Amino acid sequence: MVRPFWLILGLLSLLIGFVGIFLPVLPTIPFAIFSAFCFERGSPRLHQWILRQPIVGPAIIDWKQNRVIPLRIKWLVLILASSGLVFPLSRPFIPIWVKIGMTGLVLWIIGFVWLQKSKPSPPSSKV
């Protein structure tokens, strides 16, 4: 009974993280980390799958082992989440309660990410 709950929660979190690829207000990595947390309890196969993903896998492993978020990811979350607020805040037809809620969510996410320990990002292998 508990495993399906964690599986569904992990899939929902993964879906939100996927949407976050296209909507800068929703950062992908925290949702991927939460998905891994849920999959660890609901589906060992999906847990291993998400850890093997080249983009989110290393960040999840770093978080799980050391509770660190690379500095590059922190800056990315700050820039993308902040820039994602420009459109909704500049539109008069969006209700004020939506704007306040989105701003609060973005500030909470940025605060959470920046309050975590960090380590320098590894040098890029691209030339």
Secondary structure, DSSP 8 states (H G I E B T S, - for coil): -HHHHHHHHHHHHHHHHHHHHH-TTS-HHHHHHHHHHHHHHH-HHHHHHHHT-TTTHHHHHHHHHH-EEEHHHHHHHHHHHHHTTHHHHH-TTS-HHHHHHHHHHHHHHHHHHHHSEEE--------
